[in-house]
Amino acid sequence: MKNKVNEILTAHGLDFRIEKQPLTGLNDRPTPYFGLFNSKTNECINTTKEGYTVSQNDEVVELILRGMEGFGNKLSVSKAGSLNGGRKVFLQMAIEGEGKVAHDTIKRYVTVIDSNDGSTSLSIGIGDLTMSCANQFAQFYKKGDAKFRHTATLEQKLKTIPYLIEVALQKSLRQIEIYNRFASTEASKSLANELVRTVLGFDRTSPMDVLSAKSTRSINIMDKVYIHIEREMADKGANVWGLHSGITSYTTHEMKQPNRENGLMESVLNGSAYKMNQASMKFAMGKSGLLEVA
């Protein structure tokens, strides 16, 4: 197990530790605060108090690998990495087989994200990749059954991880069913305008005083979103799947992302792309009559 953990850490740039160091104030006076330092870059990624328990990458990866053991060949580690200088880490497990949505092939993942800076709990969710266009989507669940805090004991974590993975596998199957419902729900140009208004706050049909008050950058973003929606609907059909895919196409391929290692994954899993994708997903589910049964 240790060899496999080290192999993943090295291959995906996670071979660093978080060192908790006391911080001093003026005249080297002690303070109640500690700095959390990335051992590879020596950057302080956050400050905390003495009671905070540090989460190490090797511990998280080993937990996930142990949690995967009962699933055999159904899961395999596909991708992992650090986000924003190691403040967060992610690991994706590819699910055996592929999903089908109309004429699209979907690669499904169980996705784990955890923080080294204490900002979030360890969370397990789902992710997917549409093979024809490489659009990416991820979703984490806010309910307590899909995450746990760093204060949980090792025994609790070992018991909980397999359950959380099982929940994610069920959610992933359900997601394919949802996408197929999207594909069977017709969409019009007016619905496209409504989606753009939902994710941006305005659209091409907004009053002129609203549009004239927008910056050139905002108008350019709107135009690009429309281009992606029109392209995806031409490919996938005039349906809600094409609409939603227009948003995931924009967030995957054109939306500005952090200019650092794993910037796209940071945006898709935890940043502006994630927020826009969730707004699109909620909109699409509502228009497909699925919100009440989601």
C-alpha positions in Angstrom: 0.0 0.0 0.0 2.8 2.5 0.9 4.5 1.9 -2.4 1.3 2.6 -4.3 0.6 5.8 -2.2 4.1 7.1 -2.9 3.8 6.3 -6.6 0.6 8.4 -6.8 2.1 11.2 -4.8 5.2 11.4 -7.0 3.3 11.0 -10.3 0.8 13.8 -9.6 3.0 16.4 -7.7 1.6 15.6 -4.3 4.9 14.6 -2.8 5.0 17.4 -0.2 3.9 17.8 3.4 2.2 20.5 5.3 4.4 21.7 8.2 2.7 23.5 11.1 5.1 26.2 12.5 4.5 28.7 15.4 4.3 32.3 14.3 5.9 35.2 16.1 4.9 38.8 16.3 6.8 42.0 16.9 10.1 41.6 18.7 9.8 37.8 18.2 7.0 37.6 20.7 5.0 34.4 20.6 1.5 34.4 19.2 -1.4 31.9 19.4 -1.2 31.3 15.7 0.6 28.8 13.6 1.5 28.9 9.9 0.8 26.0 7.5 3.7 25.7 5.2 4.0 23.7 1.9 7.3 21.8 2.4 8.1 21.9 -1.3 7.5 25.7 -1.9 7.9 26.9 1.7 4.8 29.0 1.1 2.5 29.7 4.0 -0.9 28.5 2.7 -2.9 29.6 5.8 -2.7 30.4 9.5 -4.5 28.5 12.3 -4.5 28.0 16.0 -2.8 25.2 18.0 -5.8 22.8 18.0 -5.9 22.4 14.2 -4.9 18.9 13.1 -2.9 18.9 9.9 -4.1 16.8 7.0 -1.3 15.2 4.9 -1.5 14.2 1.3 -0.2 10.6 1.9 -2.8 10.1 4.6 -5.7 11.2 2.3 -4.5 9.1 -0.7 -4.1 6.0 1.5 -7.6 6.5 3.0 -9.0 6.7 -0.6 -7.1 3.6 -1.7 -8.3 1.6 1.3 -11.8 2.9 0.6 -11.5 1.7 -3.0 -10.4 -1.9 -2.1 -13.9 -3.3 -1.8 -14.9 -2.1 -5.3 -12.3 -4.1 -7.2 -11.9 -3.2 -10.9 -14.9 -0.9 -10.7 -12.6 2.0 -9.8 -9.1 3.1 -10.7 -7.1 6.2 -9.9 -7.2 8.4 -13.0 -5.9 11.8 -12.0 -4.8 13.7 -8.9 -3.1 17.0 -8.1 -2.9 20.0 -5.9 -4.9 23.2 -6.3 -3.7 26.8 -5.6 -0.2 25.9 -4.3 -1.4 22.9 -2.3 -4.2 24.6 -0.4 -6.4 21.8 -1.7 -5.8 18.5 -3.3 -8.0 16.4 -5.5 -8.2 12.8 -6.7 -10.3 11.3 -9.4 -11.3 7.6 -9.7 -12.4 6.5 -13.1 -15.5 4.3 -13.0 -15.4 1.2 -15.1 -17.4 1.4 -18.3 -19.0 4.4 -20.0 -22.3 6.1 -19.9 -24.4 6.9 -22.9 -26.4 10.1 -23.4 -28.1 10.2 -26.8 -25.2 10.0 -29.2 -22.6 11.0 -26.6 -20.2 8.8 -24.6 -19.7 9.9 -21.0 -16.6 8.9 -18.9 -17.7 8.9 -15.2 -15.6 9.6 -12.1 -15.8 9.6 -8.4 -14.0 12.8 -7.3 -12.5 13.6 -4.0 -11.4 17.0 -2.8 -9.7 17.9 0.5 -8.0 20.9 1.9 -4.5 21.3 3.4 -5.3 24.8 4.6 -8.3 23.8 6.8 -10.8 25.7 4.6 -13.1 22.7 3.7 -14.0 19.3 4.8 -13.0 16.2 2.8 -15.8 15.8 0.2 -16.6 13.1 -2.3 -18.7 13.8 -5.3 -19.0 12.9 -9.0 -17.5 14.1 -12.2 -17.8 13.4 -15.9 -16.2 14.0 -19.2 -18.2 14.1 -22.5 -15.8 12.3 -24.9 -16.9 14.0 -28.1 -16.2 17.6 -26.8 -14.1 17.0 -23.6 -16.6 19.1 -21.6 -16.1 18.6 -17.9 -18.6 18.7 -15.1 -18.3 17.9 -11.4 -20.7 18.1 -8.5 -20.2 17.8 -4.7 -23.1 17.4 -2.3 -23.6 19.7 0.6 -25.4 17.2 2.8 -23.6 15.7 5.7 -23.5 12.2 4.1 -21.1 13.2 1.5 -18.3 14.8 3.6 -16.7 14.8 7.0 -14.5 17.1 8.9 -10.8 16.8 9.7 -11.7 16.2 13.4 -13.1 12.8 12.5 -11.0 9.9 13.9 -9.1 7.6 11.6 -11.4 4.8 12.4 -14.4 6.9 11.5 -12.8 7.8 8.2 -11.9 4.2 7.3 -15.5 3.2 7.9 -17.0 6.2 6.1 -15.0 6.4 2.9 -16.4 3.2 1.3 -19.9 4.4 2.1 -19.2 7.8 0.5 -17.8 6.1 -2.6 -20.9 3.9 -2.9 -23.1 7.0 -2.6 -21.1 8.7 -5.4 -21.4 5.6 -7.6 -25.2 5.7 -7.2 -25.2 9.5 -7.9 -23.1 9.0 -11.0 -25.6 6.4 -12.4 -28.4 8.8 -11.6 -26.6 11.6 -13.4 -26.6 9.7 -16.6 -30.3 9.2 -16.3 -30.7 13.0 -15.7 -28.6 13.8 -18.8 -30.8 11.5 -20.9 -33.9 13.3 -19.6 -32.2 16.6 -20.7 -31.6 15.1 -24.1 -35.3 14.2 -24.5 -36.5 17.7 -23.4 -36.9 20.2 -26.2 -35.2 23.6 -25.9 -35.8 26.8 -27.9 -33.9 30.0 -28.5 -35.9 31.7 -25.8 -34.9 29.0 -23.3 -31.3 29.7 -24.3 -31.8 33.3 -23.5 -33.2 32.4 -20.1 -30.2 30.1 -19.4 -27.8 32.9 -20.2 -29.7 35.3 -18.0 -29.6 32.7 -15.2 -25.8 32.2 -15.3 -24.7 35.8 -16.2 -27.6 37.9 -14.9 -28.4 39.3 -18.3 -28.8 38.2 -21.9 -29.3 39.5 -25.5 -32.9 40.3 -24.8 -32.2 42.4 -21.8 -33.3 46.1 -22.0 -30.9 48.4 -23.7 -30.2 50.4 -20.6 -29.1 47.1 -18.9 -26.8 46.1 -21.8 -25.3 49.6 -22.2 -24.3 49.6 -18.6 -22.3 46.4 -19.0 -18.6 46.5 -19.7 -17.1 45.4 -23.0 -15.6 42.4 -21.2 -19.0 41.3 -19.9 -20.6 41.7 -23.3 -17.8 39.6 -24.9 -18.3 36.9 -22.3 -22.0 36.8 -23.1 -21.3 36.5 -26.8 -18.9 33.7 -26.2 -21.4 31.8 -24.0 -24.0 32.1 -26.8 -21.4 30.8 -29.3 -20.8 27.7 -27.2 -24.5 27.1 -26.7 -25.3 27.4 -30.4 -22.4 25.1 -31.3 -23.4 22.4 -28.7 -27.1 22.6 -29.7 -26.2 22.2 -33.4 -24.2 19.0 -32.4 -26.5 17.5 -29.7 -29.8 18.8 -30.8 -32.3 21.5 -29.8 -32.7 20.1 -26.3 -31.7 20.8 -22.7 -28.7 18.5 -23.0 -27.4 20.8 -25.8 -28.1 23.9 -23.6 -26.3 22.6 -20.6 -23.4 21.3 -22.7 -23.0 24.8 -24.1 -22.3 26.0 -20.5 -19.9 23.2 -19.7 -18.2 23.8 -23.1 -17.7 27.5 -22.2 -16.4 26.8 -18.7 -14.1 24.0 -19.8 -12.6 25.5 -23.0 -12.8 29.3 -22.8 -13.7 30.6 -19.3 -10.7 32.4 -17.7 -9.0 30.1 -15.1 -6.3 30.6 -12.6 -2.9 30.8 -14.3 -1.2 28.1 -12.3 -0.8 24.3 -12.2 -4.1 22.5 -12.5 -5.9 25.9 -13.0 -8.7 24.2 -15.0 -9.3 21.6 -12.4 -9.3 24.2 -9.7 -12.0 26.2 -11.6 -14.1 23.1 -12.5 -13.9 21.6 -9.0 -13.9 24.6 -6.7 -14.0 27.9 -8.6 -16.0 30.1 -11.0 -16.6 27.3 -13.5 -18.0 25.1 -10.8 -20.5 27.8 -9.8 -21.6 28.4 -13.3 -22.0 24.7 -14.1 -24.1 24.2 -10.9 -26.4 27.1 -11.9 -26.8 25.6 -15.4 -27.5 22.1 -13.9 -30.2 23.5 -11.6 -31.7 25.4 -14.5 -31.7 22.3 -16.8 -33.2 20.1 -14.1 -36.0 22.6 -13.5 -36.8 22.8 -17.2 -36.8 19.0 -17.5 -39.1 18.6 -14.5 -36.5 16.9 -12.3 -36.0 19.2 -9.4 -38.7 17.6 -7.3 -37.2 14.2 -7.7 -33.5 15.0 -7.7 
